[in-house]
Amino acid sequence: MNVNEALSRLDLLVQMQVKENNKNLAPLSPGEGDGYIVGSSPSGEWAQQAGKLAFFQDKRWVFLTPKIGWRVWINSEATLYVMHTNGWQSITNSGGATGQGDLIGSNGLDLHVEENDHIVTAGMYNDTALNIPSKSTVLAITGRVLTPLGGSRTWKLGVVGGEDRYGN
């Protein structure tokens, strides 16, 4: 592979996106750079390319075998997918890339996104229904005050025994 071919291949892989998932026939008039995830029963120009990424580049189809961990944005679904040992999976099993959902990583790591709106009521403490499981690692918690605070004008975001662990 020469330098130009390598740069062209890199161009396909950086910020990877495809038009559709599970497509078995090549489109009749593909545009330069158009990409697809080939389905399980391809035919025609895509025969023998099941499960690969197909990109139309330099007036020909280029096929790439996805590796575990590769990510691709699928335009028709407006969803980000990641390659696992058992195939492409959406980053979240429900709610899209920014909604609630779970993802089990290829290393068995259980990642979970939790969103919750909570209306603060008068008093020293406000409890929410959110529960942080034992032995969890919290990567981020965000709190936003939408209306002016009365009284002492301070607030804390935390857990029992660490009331200001995540902010104040």
C-alpha positions in Angstrom: 0.0 0.0 0.0 1.5 3.4 -1.0 1.2 6.6 1.0 -1.8 7.9 -1.0 -3.7 4.7 -0.5 -2.9 4.7 3.2 -4.1 8.3 3.6 -7.3 7.5 1.6 -7.9 4.5 3.9 -7.3 6.7 7.0 -9.8 9.2 5.6 -12.5 6.5 5.6 -11.7 5.4 9.2 -11.5 8.8 10.9 -14.9 10.0 12.1 -16.4 6.9 10.4 -20.0 7.1 9.2 -22.1 5.1 6.9 -25.5 5.7 5.3 -27.1 2.4 6.2 -26.7 -0.8 8.2 -27.3 -4.4 6.9 -27.5 -3.5 3.2 -27.1 -6.5 0.9 -27.0 -4.7 -2.5 -24.7 -2.0 -3.6 -26.6 1.2 -4.5 -26.8 1.9 -8.3 -25.3 5.4 -8.1 -23.1 5.7 -5.0 -21.5 9.0 -4.2 -17.8 9.4 -3.5 -17.2 8.4 0.2 -20.6 6.8 0.7 -20.4 4.0 3.2 -22.5 1.0 4.3 -22.4 -1.9 6.6 -22.8 -5.0 4.4 -25.6 -7.3 5.5 -25.5 -11.1 6.0 -26.6 -12.1 2.5 -24.8 -9.8 0.0 -24.9 -10.2 -3.7 -23.6 -8.5 -6.9 -20.6 -6.3 -6.3 -20.8 -7.1 -2.6 -20.9 -10.9 -2.8 -18.5 -12.5 -0.3 -18.3 -9.3 1.8 -20.8 -10.1 4.5 -20.4 -8.0 7.7 -17.7 -5.8 6.2 -17.7 -2.0 5.8 -18.2 -0.9 2.2 -17.0 2.5 1.1 -17.2 3.9 -2.4 -13.8 5.6 -3.0 -12.0 6.5 -6.2 -14.9 5.1 -8.3 -14.7 1.6 -6.7 -15.8 -0.2 -3.6 -13.3 -0.6 -0.8 -14.1 -3.2 1.9 -12.8 -3.1 5.4 -13.1 -5.8 8.0 -14.2 -4.1 11.3 -12.2 -4.7 14.4 -13.5 -4.9 18.0 -13.8 -1.4 19.4 -14.4 0.4 16.0 -17.2 2.9 16.2 -19.4 4.0 13.3 -22.2 6.6 13.0 -25.2 5.2 11.1 -26.9 8.1 9.4 -30.2 6.3 8.7 -30.6 5.5 12.4 -28.9 8.6 13.8 -27.1 6.2 16.2 -23.5 5.5 17.1 -22.5 1.8 17.0 -19.5 -0.1 18.3 -18.1 -3.4 17.1 -18.2 -6.2 19.7 -17.3 -9.8 19.6 -20.9 -10.6 18.6 -21.2 -7.8 16.0 -22.3 -4.2 15.8 -24.3 -2.9 18.8 -25.6 0.6 19.4 -23.7 2.5 22.1 -26.9 2.5 24.2 -29.5 -0.3 24.0 -32.2 2.3 24.4 -32.5 6.0 24.0 -29.9 6.7 21.4 -26.4 7.9 21.9 -27.4 10.5 24.6 -30.3 8.8 26.3 -30.5 6.3 29.1 -29.2 2.8 28.5 -26.6 0.1 29.2 -23.6 -1.1 27.3 -21.5 -4.1 28.2 -18.0 -3.6 27.0 -16.0 -6.3 25.3 -14.0 -6.5 28.6 -17.2 -7.2 30.6 -17.3 -3.7 32.0 -20.9 -2.6 32.6 -21.4 1.0 31.6 -24.6 2.8 32.5 -25.9 6.2 31.7 -28.6 7.5 34.1 -30.5 10.8 33.6 -32.9 12.2 36.2 -34.7 15.5 36.7 -35.3 16.4 40.3 -37.3 19.3 41.7 -35.7 20.6 44.9 -38.2 21.2 47.7 -37.8 23.3 50.8 -35.7 21.7 53.6 -32.2 20.7 54.5 -32.1 17.6 52.3 -33.7 16.3 49.1 -33.5 12.6 48.3 -33.9 11.3 44.8 -34.8 7.9 43.5 -31.4 7.4 42.0 -29.3 4.7 43.5 -25.5 4.3 43.0 -24.8 0.6 43.4 -22.0 -0.5 45.8 -18.5 -0.7 44.3 -19.5 1.6 41.4 -17.2 4.1 39.9 -19.0 7.4 39.1 -17.4 9.1 36.1 -19.6 12.2 36.1 -22.6 13.8 37.9 -24.0 17.1 36.8 -26.3 19.3 38.7 -27.9 22.5 37.4 -29.9 25.1 39.3 -32.7 26.5 37.0 -34.3 28.9 39.4 -32.9 31.3 41.9 -32.1 29.9 45.4 -33.6 31.4 48.5 -32.3 31.4 52.0 -28.6 30.6 52.4 -28.1 30.4 48.6 -25.9 27.3 48.8 -26.5 23.7 47.8 -24.6 20.5 47.8 -24.6 17.5 45.5 -23.6 14.2 47.1 -24.4 11.0 48.8 -25.0 9.9 52.4 -21.7 10.5 54.3 -20.4 12.7 51.5 -23.1 15.4 51.0 -20.8 17.6 48.9 -18.9 14.9 47.1 -20.0 15.9 43.6 -20.4 19.7 44.1 -21.5 22.6 46.1 
